[in-house]
């Protein structure tokens, strides 16, 4: 189906995982898709033009957007997917390391969004879809900084949606739980490891090893991206996958004590 033929999309972090699946799904839906990776790659998604872009570098972001506009004259959709993970005790990361995490996962989103909004406003239409996480709604032991950045992304996205709606631009967040990608393997280690957390860190890595093979496939998230791009009245949040929906409902409706115990049980922590 080519329901969106003629429209242009940018997908950051499109070389693998959710970004790759989303770029390919959008191409199948008829978008002209430009995917990005920090370094140029010759093995990109099918029917997607790959361009190099470092979302932590304002000049690189500006050059990317200018390049796409020069080729197509329009940007209808931005999918902010580029991101990194960080697993460990909260006190095991230096402030500099946490700032680096935010620079990619939050400020990279803001740089990209600020770069595309002027052309969207001039055309009087556009969509921004941010790849968030169910960890933007719930706490995550040994992922405190990653959870913090996803909570921040939720607040930024919903607030921005109210601001730009007057220009016929909408902003949505996709909220998956665990997704079967190499994301967890590509995360960064804390830069100040403490022996007091060795056992907990080992246990959480074992939990991930058990969960990831049964996690949702990235194509499920990609379908939600296409849905958010196509909906006539897009939702601000798209919770994706059975596990994420269950956690979302539990967070909203379960008593605080029950939720606390359930979360600790799921993370294999003493109740």
N, C-alpha and C positions, 0 to 999 in steps of 0.2 A: 504494500500500500504506500502511495506517495502523497499522503495527505498534506505534507508540509514542504513539498517541492518548491525550491527557490529560496528557502530560508537558510540562514547561516548560523552555525553553532561553533563555539569554542569549548573544548573539554580539557581542563588541566590535568596533569598526571595521567595521561592516556596510554602510556606504554604498557601497562599491565593492570590486572585486577578489575576493580569497579570502573575505573576510568576507561580502560580498553573496552570493556563490555558495553559501557554507556555510549562511547563514540561509535561503535559498530551498530548498536541498536538505533541510534539517531540517523546514521547513514542509511540504514534500511528503511527508515521512516521518511526518507526523502530530503533530509537536511544536507547541505554542504558542510562537512565537518572538518574543523582544524583541531587536531590534538596536539598537546604540548608535553614535553619532557624536559628535564633540566639540561640534558645533553642530546644532541641530534641522534636519532636512531633510524636504521633502515628496516627495522622489523616492527613496523607499527600496525595498528588495527586495519582491517580490510576496508577499502574505499574511504580512507581517512588521510588527509594531508597532515603529516607530522612536522611540527616546527619546534625549535629549541626556545625555551623560556624559563628563566629562573624567577619564580614568584616572589623571592625575597629581594629582587633587584628592580627598582622602579623604572630604570631605563630599559631593562629587558622587557618588562611588561608593556611599556609604552610602544616599543618597537614592534612587539607582537601584534598589538591591537591595530597599529598603523598599517602593518603588512596585510592583515586580514581585510581591513577596510579598503585598502588599495586594490585588492584582488576582487572583492565582492560588492563593496559599497554599502554593506550593512552587517550588523550583528544582531541577530534575533534572540539568541540564547547563549548564556554563559553557564557552564557547569563547573563549579569550583570543587575539584576533587583532590588536587595535589595535597599531600600531607605525609607526616611521619609519625611513628609511635614512640612511646617511652614507657618502659615497664620497670618499676622498682618502688621502693619506699619513698615517700615524698621528701624526706630529709636527705636522701641520697643524691639529689641533683642540686648542682650549684644554681644560683640565680642566672648566671650566663647561659647555662644549658636550658633552663626553663624559658628564657627569653628567646633562644633559638627555636624552640618548639613553637612558641606563639608566633614567631616571625614567619614560619611556613604556614601553620595551620589556621591562623586567624588573620594576621596582617597581610599574608599572601592573598587571602580571600578579599580583604578590603582593597588592596592595590588593584587586583584584577577588576573588581566591581567598579571602583572609581574610574578605571580606564574605559570601561564600556558604557557607563551610564550616559555620558554626553551624547553619543551617537544614538542611543536608544531614545533619549528625550527628544532629540531633534526629529526622529521618525515617529514619535508618539506611540511606541510599543516596544515591548521587550520582556524577557524572562531571565531571572537569575535563579539557578537551582544549586543549593549548597549541600554537599554531602556531609551530613552530620553523623550522629550516632545516638543510639539509645542511652549512651553514657552522657549525653547532654541533658538527660532527664533524671538519671539516678547516679548515686555514688559508685565508685569503682575502686576498691582497695588495691593498692599497688599500681594504680593508674591515675593518681590524684591529679597530676598536671595535665594529662590527656583529657580526663573528665572535665577539668576546669576550662580548657580551651573549647571543648564541645558545648559546655554550658554557655560560654561567652558567645559562641557562634549562634546559638538559639536566640539569645537576646538581641544580638546585632541583626539577624535576619528578620525577625518579626518586627522590630522597630523600623528597619529600612523599608519593609513592605508597606507600612503605613505612610511613610514619607513619599514614596515614588508612585503610589497608586494613582495619584492625580495625573500622571503622565502615561497612564495605561501600561505601566511596568509592574510586574509582580515578582515576589521573592518567595521561594519555598525551601524547606529543609527536608532532606531525606534522612530517615532515622532507622538504619538497620541495627541488628545486634551483631553477633559474630558472623563474618562472611569468609567463605573459603578462598582466601587469597594468600599471598606471601607477605602480607602487610606485617603480621606479627614477627616474621623472621627478619624483616628489614628495619625493625625499630631500633632505636639507639639505646645503649646501656647507660645507666646512671654514671656520672663521672666521679662520684664519691661513694663507692660501694662500702657498706658497713656490714661487718660479720653478723651483727644482731639480726639482719634481715635475710641471711643466707637461706635458712630453712623455709621461710615464707616465700622467698623468690623461687626456690626450687619447686615448692608445692604449686605455686601459681603457674609456672611453666608447664608442669605436669597436667594441670587442669586444661590449659590451652591445647596441649597435645591430644587430650581426650576429646575436646570440644570441636576443634577445627575441622577434622575429617567429616563431621556431621553437620557442619555449619551451612548456612544458606549459600547458594551459588551466586556469584556476582551478577549473573543475568537477571536475577530477581530484582536486584537494586536497579539495574539498567532499565527494566520495564517501568519501574516507578519514576525514573528520570523522564522517560518518554511521556508517561502519563502527566507528569507535572508540566511538561512543555506543551502538551496538547489540550489540557482541560480548559474549557471556556471560563470556568471560575475556579482557578487553582486553589488548592488548600495551602495553608501556611506550613503544614506538617504532613509528611507521608511516612507513617510507621510501617516498616517493611519486614515481613517474615513473621512466622508464628511466635517465636520466642520474644521478639521485640514488642509485638502487640500484647502478649501476656504481661510482660514487665511493665509496659505503659499503663495497662489497666490496674495492675497491682499497686503501682505507685500512686495512682489517682484515688483509688477507692479503699485500699486496705488500711487498717489502723497502723499508725507509725510503728508500734512495737512489733506487730506481725510482719510488716515489710522488712524491718531491721533483721529479724531472726531469719526470714526467708533468704534475704540477700547474703547473710553470713553463711548460711547453709550452702547456698549455691557456690560461693567462693571458697568453701571448705575451711571456714574459720570457726573457731570455738564459739558456740552459741551461749 
